[in-house]
């Protein structure tokens, strides 16, 4: 099968790629790998929603995939998700797409600028029903991961007031900088997809000494390989 793996930076998935056979580089953003009978196209668009939307949208138009996977790290709003936890994002959104109205926030849907049920949205959310059946044996691995709701933001939060504000606006377990753009493109092109993230930090006043990036990356790459290799056990 042909799989598209999307990561903001190659750093996040380097241990996984080291287990694959490198086939060649197709562009500055796209490299081709092989694992058993799977061809894995690796897209590294860069950090944030804008490059992810552009490069992923362009790639999905020229090539069809049986599965697309977005892999990366995330911060969690709730300490019940320990650092290093690998999660399956089942809902995402751009939480701050809208307008301020004094102390209140109005989403684009509340403003009447967009229909919350126009494809690919459902109730204003990007909801993923994919389990992983496209890879034989992957379903069980995916089901073992906690299902979480995410928000996608241009800013990684590290300010107490900002964190409290976004928690009033959105119901979310984690935050990332690319997830909603990934879902939007995949849903629009009807490409089965998964968003797998590992928790590197609690979303709190910024203090990188409290992060565990090494553990998050270790567990992310371990889980990613288990998913890809599950059909070849």
C-alpha positions in Angstrom: 0.0 0.0 0.0 1.0 3.6 -0.4 1.1 5.7 2.8 1.7 9.5 3.2 3.5 10.4 6.5 3.4 14.1 7.4 5.5 15.7 10.0 6.3 19.3 10.6 10.0 18.6 11.1 12.2 15.6 10.2 13.6 15.7 13.7 10.3 14.4 15.1 10.3 11.2 13.0 14.0 10.6 12.4 14.2 7.3 14.5 11.3 5.9 12.5 12.8 6.8 9.2 16.1 5.1 10.1 14.2 1.8 10.1 13.0 2.2 6.5 14.8 1.8 3.2 15.4 5.2 1.6 14.4 5.3 -2.1 15.0 8.9 -3.1 14.1 12.5 -2.7 11.4 13.8 -5.0 11.5 17.5 -3.9 12.7 19.7 -1.0 9.7 18.6 0.9 8.9 15.0 -0.2 11.1 11.9 0.2 10.3 8.3 -0.7 10.9 5.3 1.5 10.0 1.6 1.5 9.1 -0.8 4.2 8.3 -4.4 3.1 5.6 -3.9 0.5 4.6 -0.4 1.7 5.7 2.7 -0.1 5.9 5.5 2.4 6.0 9.1 1.1 7.3 11.4 3.7 6.2 15.1 3.5 8.0 17.6 5.7 6.1 20.9 5.0 7.4 22.9 8.0 5.9 24.2 11.2 2.4 25.6 11.2 -0.9 25.5 9.5 -0.1 27.5 6.4 2.8 25.4 5.0 1.0 22.2 6.1 -2.2 23.2 4.2 -0.3 24.3 1.1 2.1 21.4 0.7 -0.3 18.7 1.8 -3.2 20.0 -0.4 -0.9 20.1 -3.4 0.4 16.5 -2.7 -3.1 15.0 -2.3 -4.2 16.4 -5.6 -1.4 14.7 -7.6 -1.2 11.4 -5.6 -3.8 9.2 -4.0 -3.0 7.4 -0.7 -4.6 4.6 1.1 -3.7 6.2 4.4 -2.1 9.5 5.5 -0.6 9.9 9.0 0.3 13.1 10.8 2.9 12.4 13.5 4.3 15.0 15.9 4.4 16.2 19.5 1.8 18.2 21.5 1.2 19.9 24.7 -1.6 18.8 27.0 -4.0 20.9 29.0 -4.6 18.1 31.5 -2.1 16.3 33.7 -4.0 13.0 33.4 -2.1 12.6 30.2 1.4 11.9 31.5 4.4 13.2 29.6 5.4 10.7 26.9 1.8 9.6 26.3 1.0 8.8 22.7 -2.6 9.8 21.7 -4.9 9.5 18.8 -6.5 12.8 17.8 -10.2 12.2 17.0 -11.3 15.9 16.9 -9.5 19.1 16.0 -10.3 22.7 15.2 -8.8 26.1 14.7 -10.1 27.4 18.0 -9.4 31.1 17.5 -10.8 31.4 14.0 -13.3 34.2 14.5 -13.6 37.6 16.2 -13.3 39.2 19.6 -16.3 40.9 21.0 -15.1 42.7 24.0 -14.3 40.0 26.5 -16.2 37.4 24.5 -15.1 35.4 21.5 -17.3 34.6 18.5 -16.3 31.7 16.1 -16.7 32.0 12.4 -19.7 29.8 12.7 -21.3 32.0 15.4 -20.6 35.0 13.2 -22.5 33.4 10.3 -19.4 33.4 8.1 -19.3 29.6 7.7 -21.7 26.7 8.1 -20.6 24.4 10.9 -21.9 21.4 9.0 -20.4 22.2 5.6 -17.9 19.5 4.6 -15.4 18.7 6.1 -16.9 20.2 9.3 -19.3 18.5 11.6 -20.8 20.8 14.2 -17.8 23.1 13.6 -15.3 20.4 14.4 -13.0 18.3 12.3 -14.0 14.8 13.4 -12.0 11.7 12.4 -13.7 8.3 12.3 -10.7 6.4 10.8 -9.5 3.5 13.0 -6.5 2.3 10.9 -8.1 -0.6 9.1 -6.2 0.4 6.0 -3.1 -1.2 7.6 -3.9 -4.9 8.4 -3.5 -5.3 12.2 -3.3 -1.6 13.0 -6.8 -1.3 14.5 -5.8 -2.9 17.9 -2.8 -0.6 18.2 -4.8 2.5 17.5 -7.6 1.5 19.9 -5.0 1.2 22.7 -4.2 4.9 22.4 -6.2 7.5 24.3 -8.6 9.3 22.0 -8.3 13.1 22.5 -9.7 16.4 21.3 -7.2 18.9 20.0 -6.9 22.5 19.0 -4.5 23.8 16.4 -2.9 27.2 17.0 -0.2 29.4 15.5 1.1 30.0 19.0 2.3 27.5 21.5 0.9 28.8 24.8 3.0 29.7 27.8 1.0 32.5 29.4 -1.5 31.9 32.2 -4.0 34.4 30.9 -3.8 33.0 27.4 -4.2 29.5 28.6 -7.3 30.3 30.6 -8.8 32.2 27.7 -8.4 29.3 25.2 -9.8 26.9 27.7 -12.9 29.1 27.9 -13.2 29.0 24.1 -12.5 25.4 23.3 -12.9 22.0 24.8 -9.5 20.3 24.2 -7.1 17.9 25.7 -4.0 18.9 23.6 -2.7 21.6 21.3 -0.6 21.4 18.2 0.4 23.7 15.3 -0.6 21.6 12.3 -3.3 19.1 13.1 -6.5 20.9 11.9 -4.8 21.8 8.6 -3.9 18.1 8.1 -7.4 16.9 8.9 -9.0 19.6 6.7 -6.9 18.6 3.6 -7.4 14.8 4.1 -11.1 15.1 4.8 -11.6 17.3 1.7 -9.8 14.8 -0.5 -11.5 11.8 1.2 -8.1 10.4 2.2 -8.3 8.0 5.3 -6.0 9.6 7.9 -4.7 9.4 11.4 -3.2 12.1 13.6 -0.8 10.5 16.2 0.9 12.8 18.7 3.1 12.3 21.8 2.8 14.6 24.8 6.0 16.5 25.4 4.7 19.0 28.0 1.9 20.4 30.0 0.5 23.6 28.6 1.4 26.0 31.4 3.7 29.0 32.0 6.6 28.2 29.7 9.4 26.3 31.5 11.2 23.9 29.1 13.0 22.2 32.1 9.7 20.6 32.9 9.3 19.1 29.4 10.2 15.6 28.4 10.8 15.9 24.7 13.1 12.9 24.5 10.5 10.5 26.0 7.8 11.9 23.7 9.9 11.4 20.6 10.9 7.9 21.7 7.3 6.8 22.3 6.0 8.6 19.1 8.5 6.8 16.9 8.0 3.4 18.6 4.2 3.7 18.1 4.6 4.9 14.6 6.7 1.9 13.7 4.3 -0.5 15.4 1.4 0.8 13.3 3.3 0.5 10.0 4.8 -2.9 10.9 1.5 -4.3 12.2 0.6 -5.9 8.9 3.9 -7.7 8.7 4.2 -9.4 12.1 
